[in-house]
């Protein structure tokens, strides 16, 4: 076990996903507000986080980097490389830098940092708020074993993860980070249909959500294929030939958008590097 509770954690950029991680860290009892530090360009956001969670805040990214043993890079993807370049003189070898940004590959970040520092790239998703996330990650070239132990303990607070190659991070983003948007409409549709037939809206929503949670758990715990498990149910009315292409198209479109964003971001970085 690592000494996670003794580590100071900083968030460079404190938007929605940073808020998800902060809330989960505190609810899980993994740390205390005095060991959390948030930076952001928006003074109102910092005031909100300070009031709600009691964390330390600053409008200067350098203050967060100086504070943190673990530094979550949670700024928008289009400013990740610029932010790292601006902070490179403050980065320390003993720090662990964890990027939460989509479409910005590790080699580009390591180059922007301009020095040998430990970096891990994570693709977070919103169920992490309740410790039920799926957060794939890949490792930079300078991560040491003791840092990996710390990271594994930290990430376990948010749910499950898979360690994959950098080349698979875009498809993982389309599957896991965007994934809840594929599922929410299903829950909504089932709940609203049941409510039209007299179920209380709250009961219908709870039942629909539990059906999806239980179905997912059935797949995970039995290890049996969905096509096999569906044979256990006598009545089947879903038109799979119509439904499956909808989800396939949604994932493929997300993947294409993420890949396009990466191309734009890394292309811009190469132009800046050669200027």
CORPE-V468630 format. One record per residue. N is the residue number from 1. RES is the residue in one letter. SS is DSSP state (A for helix, B for strand, O for the rest). OMEGA is omega in whole degrees, -180 to 180 (none if undefined). Layout:
n:N res:RES ss:SS omega:OMEGA
n:N res:RES ss:SS omega:OMEGA
This chain:
n:1 res:X ss:O omega:177
n:2 res:X ss:O omega:176
n:3 res:X ss:O omega:-175
n:4 res:X ss:A omega:-177
n:5 res:X ss:A omega:-180
n:6 res:X ss:A omega:-177
n:7 res:X ss:O omega:174
n:8 res:X ss:O omega:-174
n:9 res:X ss:B omega:180
n:10 res:X ss:B omega:175
n:11 res:X ss:B omega:176
n:12 res:X ss:B omega:-168
n:13 res:X ss:O omega:-170
n:14 res:X ss:O omega:179
n:15 res:X ss:O omega:-173
n:16 res:X ss:A omega:-174
n:17 res:X ss:A omega:174
n:18 res:X ss:A omega:177
n:19 res:X ss:A omega:177
n:20 res:X ss:A omega:-178
n:21 res:X ss:A omega:180
n:22 res:X ss:A omega:-179
n:23 res:X ss:A omega:-180
n:24 res:X ss:A omega:178
n:25 res:X ss:A omega:-178
n:26 res:X ss:A omega:-180
n:27 res:X ss:A omega:180
n:28 res:X ss:O omega:-180
n:29 res:X ss:O omega:-176
n:30 res:X ss:O omega:-179
n:31 res:X ss:O omega:179
n:32 res:X ss:O omega:-176
n:33 res:X ss:A omega:-178
n:34 res:X ss:A omega:178
n:35 res:X ss:A omega:177
n:36 res:X ss:B omega:-177
n:37 res:X ss:B omega:-178
n:38 res:X ss:B omega:171
n:39 res:X ss:B omega:178
n:40 res:X ss:O omega:178
n:41 res:X ss:O omega:-177
n:42 res:X ss:O omega:-179
n:43 res:X ss:A omega:-179
n:44 res:X ss:A omega:178
n:45 res:X ss:A omega:179
n:46 res:X ss:A omega:178
n:47 res:X ss:A omega:179
n:48 res:X ss:A omega:-179
n:49 res:X ss:A omega:179
n:50 res:X ss:A omega:180
n:51 res:X ss:A omega:-175
n:52 res:X ss:A omega:-172
n:53 res:X ss:A omega:-179
n:54 res:X ss:O omega:-179
n:55 res:X ss:O omega:175
n:56 res:X ss:B omega:-176
n:57 res:X ss:B omega:175
n:58 res:X ss:B omega:175
n:59 res:X ss:O omega:-177
n:60 res:X ss:O omega:179
n:61 res:X ss:A omega:-178
n:62 res:X ss:A omega:179
n:63 res:X ss:A omega:178
n:64 res:X ss:A omega:180
n:65 res:X ss:A omega:179
n:66 res:X ss:A omega:-177
n:67 res:X ss:A omega:-163
n:68 res:X ss:O omega:165
n:69 res:X ss:O omega:171
n:70 res:X ss:B omega:-177
n:71 res:X ss:B omega:175
n:72 res:X ss:B omega:177
n:73 res:X ss:B omega:-172
n:74 res:X ss:O omega:176
n:75 res:X ss:O omega:178
n:76 res:X ss:O omega:-177
n:77 res:X ss:A omega:-175
n:78 res:X ss:A omega:177
n:79 res:X ss:A omega:-179
n:80 res:X ss:A omega:-176
n:81 res:X ss:A omega:177
n:82 res:X ss:A omega:-180
n:83 res:X ss:A omega:179
n:84 res:X ss:A omega:180
n:85 res:X ss:A omega:180
n:86 res:X ss:A omega:-175
n:87 res:X ss:A omega:-169
n:88 res:X ss:O omega:-180
n:89 res:X ss:O omega:-179
n:90 res:X ss:O omega:-178
n:91 res:X ss:O omega:-177
n:92 res:X ss:O omega:-179
n:93 res:X ss:O omega:-178
n:94 res:X ss:O omega:-180
n:95 res:X ss:O omega:171
n:96 res:X ss:B omega:179
n:97 res:X ss:B omega:-178
n:98 res:X ss:B omega:179
n:99 res:X ss:B omega:176
n:100 res:X ss:O omega:-173
n:101 res:X ss:O omega:173
n:102 res:X ss:O omega:168
n:103 res:X ss:O omega:177
n:104 res:X ss:O omega:-174
n:105 res:X ss:O omega:-178
n:106 res:X ss:A omega:-180
n:107 res:X ss:A omega:178
n:108 res:X ss:A omega:179
n:109 res:X ss:A omega:179
n:110 res:X ss:A omega:177
n:111 res:X ss:A omega:-180
n:112 res:X ss:A omega:180
n:113 res:X ss:A omega:173
n:114 res:X ss:O omega:180
n:115 res:X ss:O omega:-178
n:116 res:X ss:O omega:178
n:117 res:X ss:O omega:-175
n:118 res:X ss:B omega:-180
n:119 res:X ss:B omega:173
n:120 res:X ss:B omega:178
n:121 res:X ss:B omega:-178
n:122 res:X ss:B omega:171
n:123 res:X ss:O omega:-176
n:124 res:X ss:O omega:170
n:125 res:X ss:O omega:-168
n:126 res:X ss:A omega:175
n:127 res:X ss:A omega:174
n:128 res:X ss:A omega:180
n:129 res:X ss:A omega:-179
n:130 res:X ss:A omega:177
n:131 res:X ss:O omega:-177
n:132 res:X ss:O omega:-178
n:133 res:X ss:B omega:167
n:134 res:X ss:B omega:-170
n:135 res:X ss:O omega:179
n:136 res:X ss:O omega:179
n:137 res:X ss:B omega:173
n:138 res:X ss:B omega:-171
n:139 res:X ss:B omega:171
n:140 res:X ss:O omega:-172
n:141 res:X ss:O omega:-172
n:142 res:X ss:O omega:-179
n:143 res:X ss:O omega:179
n:144 res:X ss:O omega:-175
n:145 res:X ss:A omega:-180
n:146 res:X ss:A omega:176
n:147 res:X ss:A omega:179
n:148 res:X ss:A omega:176
n:149 res:X ss:A omega:178
n:150 res:X ss:A omega:-178
n:151 res:X ss:A omega:-179
n:152 res:X ss:A omega:178
n:153 res:X ss:A omega:-180
n:154 res:X ss:A omega:-176
n:155 res:X ss:A omega:179
n:156 res:X ss:A omega:178
n:157 res:X ss:O omega:-173
n:158 res:X ss:O omega:179
n:159 res:X ss:B omega:-177
n:160 res:X ss:B omega:177
n:161 res:X ss:O omega:169
n:162 res:X ss:O omega:178
n:163 res:X ss:B omega:-174
n:164 res:X ss:O omega:177
n:165 res:X ss:O omega:178
n:166 res:X ss:A omega:-176
n:167 res:X ss:A omega:-179
n:168 res:X ss:A omega:-173
n:169 res:X ss:A omega:180
n:170 res:X ss:A omega:179
n:171 res:X ss:A omega:176
n:172 res:X ss:A omega:177
n:173 res:X ss:A omega:179
n:174 res:X ss:A omega:-178
n:175 res:X ss:A omega:-170
n:176 res:X ss:A omega:-178
n:177 res:X ss:A omega:178
n:178 res:X ss:O omega:-174
n:179 res:X ss:A omega:180
n:180 res:X ss:A omega:179
n:181 res:X ss:A omega:175
n:182 res:X ss:A omega:-171
n:183 res:X ss:A omega:-178
n:184 res:X ss:A omega:179
n:185 res:X ss:A omega:178
n:186 res:X ss:A omega:178
n:187 res:X ss:A omega:-179
n:188 res:X ss:A omega:-178
n:189 res:X ss:A omega:-180
n:190 res:X ss:A omega:-179
n:191 res:X ss:A omega:-178
n:192 res:X ss:A omega:179
n:193 res:X ss:A omega:179
n:194 res:X ss:A omega:-180
n:195 res:X ss:A omega:178
n:196 res:X ss:A omega:180
n:197 res:X ss:O omega:170
n:198 res:X ss:O omega:177
n:199 res:X ss:O omega:174
n:200 res:X ss:O omega:-175
n:201 res:X ss:A omega:-179
n:202 res:X ss:A omega:178
n:203 res:X ss:A omega:-179
n:204 res:X ss:A omega:179
n:205 res:X ss:A omega:179
n:206 res:X ss:A omega:-179
n:207 res:X ss:A omega:-179
n:208 res:X ss:A omega:180
n:209 res:X ss:A omega:180
n:210 res:X ss:A omega:177
n:211 res:X ss:A omega:180
n:212 res:X ss:A omega:179
n:213 res:X ss:A omega:-180
n:214 res:X ss:A omega:179
n:215 res:X ss:A omega:177
n:216 res:X ss:A omega:179
n:217 res:X ss:A omega:178
n:218 res:X ss:A omega:178
n:219 res:X ss:A omega:-176
n:220 res:X ss:A omega:-173
n:221 res:X ss:A omega:179
n:222 res:X ss:A omega:-177
n:223 res:X ss:O omega:-178
n:224 res:X ss:O omega:-177
n:225 res:X ss:O omega:177
n:226 res:X ss:A omega:-180
n:227 res:X ss:A omega:178
n:228 res:X ss:A omega:-176
n:229 res:X ss:A omega:-178
n:230 res:X ss:A omega:178
n:231 res:X ss:A omega:179
n:232 res:X ss:A omega:-176
n:233 res:X ss:O omega:-173
n:234 res:X ss:O omega:-178
n:235 res:X ss:O omega:178
n:236 res:X ss:O omega:-176
n:237 res:X ss:O omega:-178
n:238 res:X ss:O omega:178
n:239 res:X ss:O omega:-173
n:240 res:X ss:A omega:-180
n:241 res:X ss:A omega:179
n:242 res:X ss:A omega:-173
n:243 res:X ss:A omega:-175
n:244 res:X ss:A omega:178
n:245 res:X ss:A omega:179
n:246 res:X ss:A omega:-179
n:247 res:X ss:A omega:178
n:248 res:X ss:A omega:-180
n:249 res:X ss:A omega:-180
n:250 res:X ss:A omega:180
n:251 res:X ss:A omega:-180
n:252 res:X ss:A omega:178
n:253 res:X ss:A omega:177
n:254 res:X ss:A omega:179
n:255 res:X ss:A omega:-180
n:256 res:X ss:A omega:180
n:257 res:X ss:A omega:-180
n:258 res:X ss:A omega:178
n:259 res:X ss:A omega:178
n:260 res:X ss:A omega:178
n:261 res:X ss:A omega:179
n:262 res:X ss:A omega:180
n:263 res:X ss:A omega:179
n:264 res:X ss:A omega:-177
n:265 res:X ss:A omega:-179
n:266 res:X ss:A omega:175
n:267 res:X ss:A omega:178
n:268 res:X ss:A omega:-180
n:269 res:X ss:A omega:179
n:270 res:X ss:A omega:178
n:271 res:X ss:A omega:-180
n:272 res:X ss:A omega:-178
n:273 res:X ss:A omega:-176
n:274 res:X ss:A omega:-177
n:275 res:X ss:O omega:none
